[in-house]
Amino acid sequence: MAKKQPGVNVRTKKKNADVWSFAEGVLASAVAVALGSAVLRDARVGGLGTSNGRIVSFLASLNSVAGFRRQKRAVGADGDDLTRAEKRKRLGRLHAGRTSRFKAVGLFALQFGNKYGAQTVGSLLVGATPVILKGPRHLVSWLLAFCLVQLAPADVVYDAVTRHAALTLVVKAGAALYKLRKFNFVVGACEGCTVPLMILAQIVVIDGNNLCSRLSTWCWLRRFRFDAADARRGLRAVLRRVVPITCAAMLVRCCGMEGFLVVTDPRVTYSMRVAVLCVFLNRNDVAALAAKTLRACLRAVPDEVAIISKPPLSPLSTPCCSPVVGPNRAMPRLPSDLNLKQD
């Protein structure tokens, strides 16, 4: 009986992993193209108005639920001295699929309360009906996003959303369009409101979910332990998100959509909406993600541009928009300054 060669099984397993990883890249790119087409169609049909379509609402929920799992500082996974395995283990505390059922229910309740609690308060501030009471569509969309990000087998959805630049670009762009339309909704609903009330409503509707998520997660995991450095860091994070929205709301209220101080024509109103959209696109790093995806497609750059996280050490594990690294070329390193914001 012939003896099995010791390296045969290893090479076979590696080859199978290469094939599956390559298929994942192709599938993620195809999904990004399909979702991107849907977002463009929604933008063409709905414009820069106040009503969000189903795809845009779903992408906003997907971005929100995925961002919840990227809170490294809350779980102590932001240290440079930690290994990749240790960081993954600590971030697993925010993954419902890797915790007990009791903690999974707690994660669900935490995200559900942050999402619809902030939206309900914002709607009541402007005298509108809360979204959760308007019908099951928004609730079903959020539940689908939660299940895909938190409970998908092998964590394939979260991995694809956070690793593949093209798919991340589509999700972030859709979330930015969603935020713009929420912004426009508050401006229209606050036609008779005072300026401070409108600004408060904008902050609650636009950033209430994010701010509540950061604070509640920190209190839940850190047992309300704060120090001066944590307080300063949190205050800077809040100001970075709130100040641009406040400035945009004041500008639009003074001379934009409602013409509070001066009368403007529709072209100026549309230009201001485009400017506010650019604010949200900048917050989501859409320009950087678009540049990475474009360079990957047109200039055939290495894997680190097309895949955000460090790719497997294999020449086949690349998405369809990125070239295959040759066997004699060194695998490029991941940039140390790369960072994804939570939204």
N, C-alpha and C positions, 0 to 999 in steps of 0.2 A: 504494500500500500504506500503510495507516494505521500511524502510529508508536505504539509502546507507551508508555503513560504510565509515567514513572519510579517512581511510588509504588505501582503496582498490585501488583507482585511482593512488595514489602515488606509491604503490607497483607494480601495473601493468606497469606504465610508466618506473619505474626503471628496471623491468624485461625485458621489450622490449629494453631498452637502453643497458642492459647487453648482450642480444643476438646479437644486431647489432654490438656492440664493439668487441665481440668475433669473429663474422663473419669477421669483418675488419682485425683482427689479422691473422686469417687463410688465408684470401685472400692476405694480404701483404706478408706473408711467402711464399705462392705459387708463387706469382709474383717474389719474390726475387730468388727463386730456378730456375724459368724459365729464368730470365735475367742472373743469374749467369752461367747457362749452356751455354747460348749464348755467354757470354764474354769468357768463357774457350774455346769454339769452335773457336771464332775469334782469340784468342791468339795462338791456335794450328795451325790454317790455316795461319794467317798473321805473326806470330812470333813477334820478336822484330824489325820489319822493319820500313818502313816509311809510309805505307798505312793503313788508318783506315777503319774498316768495318762500316756498317750501325748502328749496335747496339752500338758499342763503341762511334761513333759520337753522337748518340742520348743521351747516358748516360752522355757524356761530356756536351752537351747542357742542359740537365736536371739539372745537378749539378751546372752549371753556373747560370741558371735562378733562381734556388732555393737559391743559395748563395746570389743573389741580394736582396732577401727579408729578409736576416738575418743581414743586416747592422744596428745593434742596435744603435751604437754610432751616426750615421748620423741622426737618428730621435729622439735621446735623450731617448732611451729605455734601456740604460745600467745602470741606477741608481739602487742601492740596496734598496732604500727607496720607489720605485714604486711598486704598486700592480700588480698582474698578469694581471688584466683586463686593467690597464693603459698601461702596456707594449704592450699588444695585440692591443690596440687602436692606439698607436703610430706606431707600425709596420704595421698597416693597411694602412698607407700612401704609402707603397711600394707594396700594393696589388691592382692590377687593378680592381679586382672584387668588391672592397669596396669603390672605389672612383668614381668621376664623369667621364663622357666619355672624357671630355677634358683632365683630368689628366691621364686617362688610356692611351690615345693616346701619351701623353708625356712620360709615363713609357715605352711604346713600343718603341718609337723613341730613348729613352735614351739607352735601352738595345741593340737594333738593331745596333745603331751607335757604341757602345762600342765593340760589338762582331765583326762585319765585318769591322769596321774602323781599329781596331788594326791588324786584319788578313791581310787586304789589304796593310797596311803600311809594315808589315813584309814580305809579298810576294814581294813587290816592292824592298825592300832592298836587297833581294837575287836574283832578276831578274826572279822571277817565276810569273805565272799567278795567280791573286787573286782567292781565293776559290769561291767567289760568282759568278764569271764568268765562272766557269767550268761546271755548270749545276745546275738544280733545286734541286738535292737531299739534299745537305747541307742546303739550305734555307728551304725546307719543313721539314727537321728534326728539325731545330731550331724553326720554327713556331709551330710545334706540341708540343715541350717541353714548349714553352712559354704559349700556350693555356692551357695545362694540369696544369701547376703550377699556373698560374695567373687567369684562368677563369673557372676552374673545379667547378661543383656544390658542395656546402658545403665545398669547399677547401680540398677535400679528398686526392688529389694527393700530395700537399705540406705537408699536415699533415702526410701522410704515409711516405714520403721521409725523413722527419725530426724527426719522432718519433720512427719508427721501425728500430732497429739496423741492422737486417739482410738485409733489403732493402737499408739502407744507406750504408752498407758495399759494396754491389754490385755496387751502383752508384759511390762511391768514387774510388773503384778499377778500374772500367771502365774508369773513368776520368783520373786516373793516367796512364793507358796504352795509352790513347789518347795523353797525354802530352809527354810521352816518344817518341812516333812515330813522333810527331811534332818536338821534339828535334833532332831526327835522320834525319828528312827531312832537317832541317836548316843546320846541319853539312854536309850532302851530297851536298846541294845546294851551300854551301860556300867553296867549295874545293879550289877555286882560290881567295877567299876573304882574307882580312887582319884579324888578330885576333880581333882587336877592332870592326870591322864591324860585324864579326860573333857573338860576345858577344852581341852587340846591337840588332842584329836580333833575337837572342835567347830570350832576355828580352821582346822584343815587341811581338813575336809570343807566347811565353809561358805565360807571365804575363801581357801583354798589356791590355787584356780585364778586368782583375781583378783590375789593377791599375787605369785604366780609369773609371771603374765603381765606385770605391770608391771616386775618386776625383770629378767626374761629379755629383754623387748623393749628396755629401756634398755641393757642390756649388749650386745645384738646391734647396735643402731644407734649407740650412743655409744661403743662399744669400751671399756667399763668405765671411762669417765671420770666421776668423781664429785667434787663439792666439798662444803664444809660446808653450804652452802645447800640443795643437793640432798639431802643426808643428813637434815637437819632437816625438810625438806618431806616426804620419804618416811616418816620416823618419825611425823609428825603424821597422815599419811594412814592408816598402819597402825593407829595408836591409835584413830582415829575409827571404824574398822571393827571392831576387835577388842574394845574395851572394852564396848560394848553387848552383844555376844554373850557375853562372859565373865560379865557381871553376870546376864544372863538364865539362863545355864547354872547358875550358882551358886544362884540363887533357885529354879529348878526342882528342882535336886538336893536342896536343903535342905528344901523344904516343898511340892513340887509333885507331879510325876508318880510318883516313887518313894517319896515320904514319908520321906526320909532322916532328918530330925529330928523332924517331927511328922506325924501321920496326917491326911490330908485326904480329903474326899469327891470324887466325880467332878465335881461342879460347880465346885469350886475348880481342879481339874486342867484342865477345859475353859477356864475363865477365864484361866488362865495361858497356855494355848496361844494364845488370842486375843490376849493381851498381847504374846507373842513374835511373832505374825503382824504386829501393828501396828509392831513394831520393824523388820521387814523391809520393810513397806510404806513406812515413813518413809524408810528408806535409799534406796528406789527413787523417791522423790518422787511417789508415787502420788496423794497428796492434792492436790498442786499440779496434776498432769495432769488429775485428775478435775474440779477446779474450772474449769480452762480449757475442757475439753470441755463441761461443763455450761453454762457461760456462753455458749459458742458456740451451743449448741442452743436454749437458752431465752431468752436476752436478745439474740440476733442481734448479737453484737459483731463488730469487724473481723477481718480475716484473721490478724493476728498472734496471736490467741488460738487459733484452730483449726489453724494451721500453725506449727510451732515455728520453723523457719528463715524467712528473708525470702522472701515469695512473689514470683512474677513480677509485673511492673508491668502488670497486665491486669485488667479487670473480670470476666472469666469464669473466671480460674484460681483457683477456690475449691472446697473440698470441699462435699459436700451439706449438711453441718450448719452452714455458714457463709454469710452473705448475700453477695450480689454488691455490690461497692463501686460506687457511682454514678460517672458520668463527671466530675461536678463536685466530687467529694470527694477530699481529699488522701489518698494511701496512708500508713497509719500506719507508724511506724518500729518496728523490732524492739527490745525491751528489752535494754539493755546488760548487765544483771545475770543474764540467763538462762543457766543452766548445766545440763548433763546429767551425772549421775554414771555412772561405769562400774561394771558389776556382773559 
